[in-house]
């Protein structure tokens, strides 16, 4: 079983920055894709903000492109989301999602517990 532990959330001022981290643990053979989602409290939709495939190909939502950077290393099992030029509308609960192959070549798709990011002056 693959588990994810998130850290780095909290309060930031508009224009400021935060870096979110997500550490995967378990018998992982290979990570194929990592994603960061966010969900505004009280809403049902979870928005995909960034994804990284094969450790190389990154994509971003229009809302965060140019401000957020996703990175990750297969060897260290750590994924980061660097958030810059933060805006109040970036306030949400952020979730990491990691997919890949675990021991016995079983596919996995795991979620972090979510962490609050508040952007406010």
C-alpha positions, 0 to 999 in steps of 0.5 A: 500500500502506498501512502502519501504525506503532505506538508507545507500548507498554511497562510501566505500573503497575496504576492507571496509564495509557498511550497507544498511537498508530498512524500510517497512511502511503501513498496514503490517500483515506479511513479508514472504520474503526479498531480496536484488538485485543489478544492475550495471548501464548500464546493464539490469540484476538485480542480486539477492545477498541475500534473507531471508525467514521466518526471518530464512533461508538466502541464498546468491549469490556466489559473496557475500557469506561470505562477506554479511549478510542479517537480518530483523525483522518482528516486526520492519519492518526493513531489513539490508544488512551488506556488508563487505570486499567490492570489486570494483565489488560490485559497483552497485545500490542496491534494497530491495524487500519485500513480504508478507501480508497486510491489508485484507490479500492482498499479496504485493511485494514491491521494494525500490527506489534503492541506489548507492553503490560505492567501490573505493579507 
